[in-house]
Amino acid sequence: MTTEAKTKAPQDYTNSAVNLCNPEQLRQLLTELHARQKDLEEASAQIPHEIAVSIGRLGERVSDLQKKIRVAIDEQGSYQDIENGDYAVKYKRISKVFHTDPFKEHYPKFVPAVVVETINAKALEGIIKGGLIEEADLKMHKVITEDIGYAYYVR
């Protein structure tokens, strides 16, 4: 019996990318990055001293290109080509922060089910999904705040 390896679908950052507008300069930088990464991989397979020096230089070039890509993303916007697997995306990471004091003040009947030193996020999500409390209300009362961070994905 044989099993076929499942290929993972390419990631789509449409909903989380910041300023996704596929600038041409980023496509060109990604193309050059991929070429240098391939050169680096091929050179690594050979490894004599001269090649090791070349690998070092190529590694520096790849690093420089990745820095340029991050600067270009900040200046021009994110880029993705799902079909070709090219990404130069700045995306946001949102973490919810739950605050017990405003929750206790505004939703006292749910405190025994939700608050255990800190808010039981799973239980609160259940109450939200059940339609008993609206997430917008929780945010308005500062029971939930969002901590937004950014990350880069370049491939």
C-alpha positions in Angstrom: 0.0 0.0 0.0 1.4 3.4 -1.0 0.5 6.7 0.4 0.8 9.9 -1.5 2.3 12.9 0.1 -0.2 15.7 0.4 1.0 19.0 -0.9 0.1 22.0 1.3 -1.8 24.7 -0.5 0.1 28.0 -0.8 -0.7 30.5 2.0 -2.9 33.5 1.2 -2.2 36.6 3.2 -5.0 38.7 1.7 -6.8 39.1 5.1 -3.8 39.8 7.2 -1.2 41.6 5.0 -0.7 45.3 5.6 -1.1 47.4 2.4 -1.1 44.4 0.0 -0.7 46.0 -3.4 1.9 43.8 -5.2 4.4 46.5 -6.2 6.6 45.6 -9.2 9.8 46.4 -7.4 9.1 43.7 -4.8 8.4 41.2 -7.5 11.8 42.0 -9.0 13.5 41.8 -5.7 11.9 38.4 -4.9 13.0 37.1 -8.3 16.5 38.1 -7.5 16.3 36.7 -4.0 15.1 33.3 -5.3 18.0 33.2 -7.8 20.6 34.0 -5.2 19.0 31.5 -2.8 19.3 28.9 -5.5 22.9 29.9 -6.2 23.7 29.6 -2.5 22.1 26.1 -2.3 24.1 24.9 -5.4 27.4 26.4 -4.0 26.8 24.8 -0.6 26.7 21.3 -2.2 30.3 21.7 -3.4 32.0 23.1 -0.2 35.8 23.5 -1.0 37.3 26.6 0.6 36.8 28.8 -2.5 33.2 27.7 -2.6 32.8 28.4 1.1 34.0 32.0 0.5 31.5 32.3 -2.4 28.8 31.0 -0.2 29.6 33.6 2.4 29.3 36.4 -0.2 26.1 35.0 -1.5 24.7 34.7 2.0 25.5 38.3 2.6 23.8 39.3 -0.7 20.7 37.3 0.3 20.7 39.0 3.7 21.0 42.4 2.0 18.2 41.6 -0.4 15.9 40.6 2.5 16.6 43.9 4.3 15.8 45.8 1.1 12.6 43.8 0.7 11.5 44.8 4.2 12.3 48.4 3.5 10.4 48.2 0.2 7.4 46.6 1.9 7.3 49.4 4.4 7.6 52.1 1.7 5.4 50.5 -1.1 3.2 47.8 0.4 3.1 44.0 0.6 3.4 41.7 -2.4 2.0 38.2 -3.0 1.8 35.9 -6.0 0.1 32.8 -4.7 0.4 30.9 -8.0 4.2 31.3 -8.1 4.7 31.1 -4.3 6.3 34.6 -4.1 5.6 36.5 -0.9 6.9 39.8 0.5 4.3 40.4 3.1 4.1 42.5 6.3 1.2 41.1 8.3 -0.2 42.0 11.6 -0.6 39.7 14.5 -3.4 40.5 16.9 -3.5 39.1 20.4 -6.5 39.6 22.5 -5.9 40.8 26.1 -8.7 40.0 28.5 -9.3 42.3 31.5 -11.2 40.9 34.5 -12.1 44.2 36.3 -14.3 45.7 33.6 -15.8 42.2 32.9 -16.8 41.8 36.6 -18.3 45.3 36.5 -20.4 44.8 33.3 -21.1 41.1 33.3 -21.3 40.0 37.0 -23.6 37.0 36.3 -21.0 35.4 34.1 -18.1 35.9 36.5 -18.3 32.4 38.1 -18.2 30.8 34.6 -15.5 33.0 33.1 -13.2 34.5 35.6 -10.5 32.4 37.3 -7.7 34.7 38.4 -7.8 35.8 34.7 -10.6 35.4 32.2 -11.1 31.9 30.9 -10.8 32.8 27.2 -12.3 29.5 26.0 -15.4 29.9 28.2 -15.8 33.5 27.1 -15.5 32.5 23.4 -18.3 30.0 24.1 -20.5 32.7 25.6 -19.7 35.0 22.6 -20.4 32.2 20.1 -23.7 31.4 22.0 -24.8 35.0 21.4 -25.0 35.8 25.1 -22.5 38.6 24.8 -21.2 40.6 21.8 -17.5 40.8 21.3 -17.9 44.5 20.4 -19.5 45.1 23.8 -16.5 43.4 25.5 -14.2 45.6 23.5 -16.2 48.8 24.3 -16.0 48.0 28.0 -12.3 47.2 27.7 -12.8 43.6 28.8 -10.9 42.7 25.5 -8.2 44.8 24.0 -6.0 43.9 21.1 -2.2 44.0 21.0 -1.1 44.4 17.4 2.4 43.4 16.3 3.9 43.0 12.9 6.0 40.4 11.3 7.5 39.9 7.8 7.3 36.8 5.6 9.6 36.8 2.6 9.8 33.7 0.5 
